[in-house]
Amino acid sequence: MNVDDLVRAVLRRRAACVVVVVLAVFAGIYGAATSTTSYQSTAVAVVYPPGAGNTDAGLNPLANLNNNIGQTAVLLSSVMRSPDAVAAVEGAGASDQITVNSIAGDASSFAQLSPQIVVTTIGDSPESARAGAQALVDYGSRQLKALQTKIGVLPRTEVMMTTAVEPTLGTESSDTSLRAAGAYAIAVGVLGLLVVLAVGTYLDRRPAPKRTTGEPVTGTADEASPSTIDA
């Protein structure tokens, strides 16, 4: 049975298809009504090299944000995605859904290492979302310092991280209800069509009921035997 056969088998039972569509619509409405509103907060941190406080303009950290610092930002981003980092975010009241990105550029042909780290956290309130983003940035700063201490980096020569854009107050994710409605409607619709197809296939392949002995023969005079007509 190919796709055309499946489509025809479903469309032959139009009443059942209408019922499935109605159920899918109601499922979408239910999904939208019962979805939980979530809020999203974003913060931007920047990793910078040593040199702050030096009178030599060439040692200005912001003038030396090269690929080496970008590599450090990539490493730190991995640390900020760790289970301990997620636990810190959850401890601040946000959810475990976090995004940490240290790559600049929107397309693969333009993507490059960047010293900035963009974090996004989600909470069930604007305040919890912002608290989660702040907790994640603070966790990254602590881990960067701890890592350098571990490998023996001397004081005043450490790479540092600071917040370039403070965590924003969480804003409502506008597509939360739409995603829930779509998910419920698609699930019910697909399941309903599968049921219609399965039941329809069974009915089409079910053998015709056998005629019992002694059951009168029905039909026209043309279908009767010649002997019956002569009698």
Long-range contacts (C-beta under 8 A, 24 or more apart in sequence): 6-197, 9-197, 9-200, 9-201, 9-204, 10-193, 10-196, 10-197, 10-200, 12-200, 13-196, 13-200, 16-196, 16-199, 16-200, 17-193, 17-196, 19-192, 20-188, 20-189, 20-192, 20-193, 20-196, 21-189, 23-188, 23-189, 23-192, 24-185, 24-186, 24-188, 24-189, 24-192, 25-185, 27-184, 27-185, 27-187, 27-188, 27-189, 28-181, 28-182, 28-184, 28-185, 29-181, 30-184, 31-177, 31-180, 31-181, 31-182, 31-183, 31-184, 31-185, 32-177, 32-178, 32-180, 32-181, 34-180, 35-176, 35-177, 35-179, 35-180, 35-181, 36-124, 36-176, 37-124, 37-172, 37-173, 37-176, 37-177, 38-95, 38-122, 38-123, 38-124, 38-129, 38-172, 38-173, 38-176, 39-122, 39-123, 39-124, 39-125, 39-126, 39-128, 39-129, 39-170, 39-171, 39-172, 39-173, 40-120, 40-121, 40-122, 40-129, 40-170, 40-171, 40-172, 40-173, 41-94, 41-120, 41-121, 41-122, 41-123, 41-126, 41-129, 41-130, 41-132, 41-133, 41-167, 41-168, 41-169, 41-170, 41-171, 42-118, 42-119, 42-120, 42-133, 42-165, 42-167, 42-168, 43-118, 43-119, 43-133, 43-134, 43-136, 43-137, 43-163, 43-165, 43-166, 43-167, 43-168, 44-116, 44-117, 44-118, 44-119, 44-163, 44-164, 44-165, 45-116, 45-117, 45-119, 45-137, 45-140, 45-141, 45-161, 45-162, 45-163, 45-164, 46-115, 46-116, 46-117, 46-161, 46-162, 46-163, 46-164, 47-72, 47-73, 47-76, 47-115, 47-116, 47-117, 47-144, 47-159, 47-160, 47-161, 48-115, 48-159, 48-160, 48-161, 48-162, 49-159, 50-156, 50-157, 50-158, 50-159, 50-160, 52-160, 61-160, 65-115, 67-113, 69-115, 69-159, 70-102, 70-112, 70-113, 70-114, 70-115, 71-113, 72-115, 72-144, 72-159, 73-102, 73-113, 73-114, 73-115, 73-116, 73-117, 74-102, 74-103, 74-113, 76-102, 76-117, 76-140, 76-143, 76-144, 76-161, 77-101, 77-102, 77-117, 79-140, 79-143, 79-144, 79-147, 80-117, 80-119, 80-136, 80-139, 80-140, 80-143, 84-139, 85-136, 85-139, 85-140, 85-143, 88-135, 88-136, 88-138, 88-139, 89-121, 89-132, 89-135, 89-136, 89-139, 90-132, 91-135, 92-128, 92-131, 92-132, 92-134, 92-135, 93-123, 93-125, 93-127, 93-128, 93-131, 93-132, 94-121, 94-122, 94-123, 94-128, 94-129, 94-131, 94-132, 94-133, 94-135, 95-121, 95-122, 95-123, 95-124, 95-132, 97-121, 97-122, 98-122, 98-132, 98-136, 100-136, 116-164, 117-161, 121-167, 122-170, 122-173, 123-170, 125-170, 126-169, 126-170, 126-171, 127-169, 127-170, 128-170, 129-169, 129-170, 130-167, 130-168, 130-169, 130-170, 131-167, 133-167, 133-168, 134-167, 137-161, 137-163, 137-167
